[in-house]
Amino acid sequence: MLYIKSIISKPPFIYLFAIAVSFVVSALFTPVMRFIAIKFQILDHPHTDIKTHQTPTPYLGGLAIWLGWIVSLSVIRFFTHFPTGTLRNLRGMLWGTIFIIIVGLIDDILPRGLEFKKKFLLQFIAAGCLIFFDIRIHFVNPDFMAVALSAVWAVGITNSFNIIDIMDGLSSGIALIASIAFLVIALPSEQIYVNFASAALAGACLGFLPYNLSKRFKIFMGDTGSLTIGFILAAISMGTSYTKFNNAGLLAPLLILAIPIYDTLLVSYLRVRRGQSPFLGSKDHFALRLEFMGINRPRILTTTYFASALLSYGAYFATKLPPTEATILLLVFLTLALIISYFLGKVEIG
């Protein structure tokens, strides 16, 4: 037993073990949550035009993802010694996710959901948990500006994964890719929470995905899941250094999380341009616009996954390349985003 523990506790086995544990827990508990959701009628009814599914579908998949994540971190604690700073950071994430879980559950269970102002208030309280446990941006001065920017970033990324959750496998698939990207970038360091939290989230999302994409056993993660994975990724993104080789590496999190950020900015801009509140739902999302262009959902998903992986690959190199090359790489991605936005903006949404 001691021999097995000594093997598992060493990188990269400890991270593979974290992925495996969260995967198994998430995969086992997702059908349980589906059963509970059906029994208590916690369903997403397609009663508005912005819904893209035809039949009532059970929620609560997000709880299975969260359980996979938290159980994995708890089990890992037995196999490795968390440094004091890492343990403190993970506690901050735990308390923050509890607030987010509450917000998501209320939003999923109440017929009309939670009013957006109350939702934002609770999300900022959750962001405060991160800041209190020193999960925040450290390169901005003065401190009060860093704290404010950290809170806005955490709430913004949290909601971006909720906004992009409009197609089966989209939000959770991107979260899976993003968590692996953050793990790879942070991997040289063994003293921060990012490695463990990223690995645990990757496995948890992977365990949920087959059910979300299934026709027979379909379940949504709901706001409980999309808000939680967004919150965890926001916290992870503030936990590692990106500027060892150049300051342009600071933009690496923007590349890794580019697709949910892009979709958030796109739908907000298009809604405001029409004189509509950006907080009201609509079908302006890039994925739905691609669908209106005649591209089927499996192709949209595979293309988006590829784009997310490519952006994450670019983020990795942005932290390693000399300043000039890194800046050119970032400008190329920005140019491509503007070109894509131009064509997507011309799509007429039915």
N, C-alpha and C positions, 0 to 999 in steps of 0.2 A: 504493500500500500504506500509506504514511504517512497519507494522507488518510482511508482506511478505519479505520485504527487510531485516529486522532484522534476520529472520529465514535463508534466503538464504546465508547471509553473514557469517554464522558460519560454521566451519568445522564439519562434512565432506560434508555438503550440498553445500558449495561453489564450491567444486571440482566436485561433481556430476553435478552441474549446468553448470560448465565449459565444462564438457564432453558432456552434452546434447546440449548446444548451438553450439559447434563446429560440433557435429554430424549432427544436423539439417541443418546447413549452408552448410557443405560439401556435404550432401546427396542431397540438393536442387540444388546446383551449378554444381555438376558433370555432370548431363545430359545437362545442359546449355553449359558447356565447350565442351561436346561431339558434340553438335549441331554446335558450332562455329568452332571446329576443322574440322568437315566434310565439312562445308560450304566453308572454306578457304583452304581445302585440306592439313591440318596439320596432316599428317598420317605417321604411321610407316610402310613402305613398306618392305616386306620380300625379299629384293634383294641380300642378302648375305647368305652364308652357316651358319653363326652363329645365324641367326634369327630362332626362334622356332615356329613362327606362320605362317599361310599359306595365310591369306588375309590382305590387308591394314587395319590398325586399328588406330582410332583417338587417338591423344595425348591430352595434356592439363589437364588431371585429377589432376596433381600436383598443378595447380592453384586453383582448388576447395579445395584441402587439405589446402593450405596456407591461403585461404580466411576464411575457417572454423576456423583455428588456430588464425588468427589475429582478426577476429570479436569476437570470444569467449573472448579473452583477453581484448578487448575494452569494451565489455558488463560487464565483471566481474569488471572492473574499477568503474562502477557505483554502484556496490553492496558492494564493500569493499574498504578500504583505503590501497593502496599499500605503504609500507614503502619507503622512499627515495631511499635506496639501490636497492630494488626490481624494482622500476620504472626505475632506471638508467640501470639496467641489461637488462630489457625487451626492452628498447630503443636500446641497443646494438644489441640484437637479431633481432629486427625489421630491422635495417639498414643492418645488415649482411645478412639476408634472402633476402633483395631486390637485393643485389649483386648476390646472388646465383640464384634467380629467373631469372635474366637477363642472366646469364651463361646458365641456363637450357633451356630457351626459344630460345636462339641463336642456341644451340646444337640441339634442337628439330625441329626448323624451317629450318635451312640451310640444303641443300641436303647432304652435306658431314660432317655436324656437325662442331664443333669448334675444332681447332687444340689443342692438349693436353697441350702444353706449355702455350698457352694463357689462357686455362681453369684453369690451376694451378695458374697462376698469379692472375686472378680475385678471385679465391678461397682464396688465401693468403690475398688479400685485405679484403675480407669478414671476415676472421679470425682476421685480424687487428681490425675490428670493435668490435669484442668481447673483445679483449685484452684492447682496449682503454676504454671500459666501465667496465673494471675490471672483465670480465669473463675469468678466466685463472687458471692454476695450481698454487697453493700457497705453496705447501710443498717442492718445489725444490729451492735450492740456488746455485749460486747467481741468482738474478732476471732475467738477460738476458738469462740464461739457461731455466728458467721457462717460459719466453715469447716464446722462440724458440720452446720448447717442446709443449706448448699450441697450437701454430700455426700449427705444424706438426700433432698433435692429431686431431685438428679441420678439417684439410684438409683430413687427412687419413680416419676418420670416415665418413665424407661427401661422399667421393668416394666409401667407402665400401658398402654403401647402394645402390649406383648406380651400382656397380659391381654385387651385388646379385639380382638385378632386372631383372632376366632372366626367370621368371616363374610367371604367374598370382597369385597375392596374397602373394607372398613370401616376398618381401621387405616391403610392407606396413603392412603385418601381424606381422612381427618381430618388426617393429617400434611400433605397437600398444602394444605388450607385453612389450617391453623395456620401453616405456613411463610409463606404469602402474607400472613397477618395480621401476623406479626412483621415482615415486610419493610415493609409499609405503615406500621406504627407507628414503625419505626426509620428510615424513609427520609429524614427531614430531615437526618440526620447522615451524613456521608460518611467518617467516621473510625473506624468500628467494624466488626467482623467479621460482625455480625448480618446486614447487607444481603446480603453475598456468600453466606454459608452458607445463608440462607433461600432465596434465589433458586435456588441449586444444588440444594437439597433438593426444592423444588417441582417442578422439571423432572424430577428423577430419579424421584420418585413418579409423576408423570404418564406417564413412559415405561413404567413397570412395570404400571400399572393395567389397560390393555386386555388384557394376557395373563392377569392374575389373574382378570378377569371373563369371559374366553373359555372356551368349553366344549371347543373343539378343541385349543387350545394352552395349557391351564391350567397354571399354576405358582404355588406358594406362595412367599412371601418367607421363611417360616420364622422361627425365633427370630433368625437372623442378620439378617434385615431389620427385624423389629418392634422388637428391642432397639436396633438401630443408629439407626433414625429417632427413637425415643424419646429416646435419649442425645443426639443432635444437637439436638433441640428443647429438651431440658432446658438444654443449653449456650447455645443461642440466647436462651432466655427470660431468662437472667441477664446478658445483654450490652447491654441498652439501658435508658434511663431512662423511667419511666412517670409521674413526679410533677412535671412542669413546672407543671401547673395545680392539682393537688390530690393529697393523699396517698392518696386512694381509688384512684388510678390504679395503685397497687402491686398491686391485685388483678386487673389486666388479664391477666397470664399465667394466672391461675386460670380466667378466663373463656375464653380462647383454647384452653386444654387441659382445659376443663371435662368434656367427654364421656369421655375416658379416665380422668380422675381420678374422675368420678362412678361409672363402671362398676367401677373398682377398689374404691372404698369400698362400693358396693352388694353386690358378690359377697363381699367380706370380711365384711361385717356378716351377711349371710344364712348364710354358712358357719359363722361363729362361733356364731350363734344356734342352729344345729342341732347344735352340739358338734363341728363338723368343722374341721380345720385350714384356715386361709385359703390355705395354699400348695398344697392339693390341688385338682385341677380339678373343675369342676361345670358344670351348665347354668344357673347363676343369672344369667348376663349379661343386661343389659337388652334386647339385640337378640334373643336367643333367647326371652326372655319375650314380646316383641312378636310373634315368630313363632308361639308357642304360642297367642297371642290370635287367630290367623288372618290376620295381615298378611304378605303375601309379601315375599320378600327384596329385590326391586327397590324396592318402596315403603319398606321399612325403610331401605335405603341412601339414597334420595333425601331422606327425612324427616330422617335423621341428618345428612346433608350440609347440609341447609337449617338445621337447628338449630345446627350447628357454625359455619356462616357468620353466622348471627344473633348467636350468642354472641361471635364475633370482631368483628362490627360494634359490638356493645355494649361490648366491651373498648376499641375505638378511641375511642368516645365517652366512656368512663370516664376516659380520659387527657386529654380535652379539656374536659369539662364542669366547671362550678363544683362545689365539694365536696358541697353538699346534693343537687343533681341526680344527681351520680355515685353517691352513697350510695343514693339511692332506686332507681336503675337496678339496682344490685347486689342490693338487697333483693328486687326484683321477680323477678330470675333465681333467687335462692335459694328464694323461695316456690314458684315453678313447679317447681323440682327436688324439693322436699319433697312437693308434690301428686302429681307423676309417680311418685315412689318409693312413695307410699301405695298407688296402684293397681297398680303393678308387683309389689309385695310380695304381693298377693292372687292372683296368677297361679299356678296349680298346674302345676309342671313335671313332665312325664311321664318 
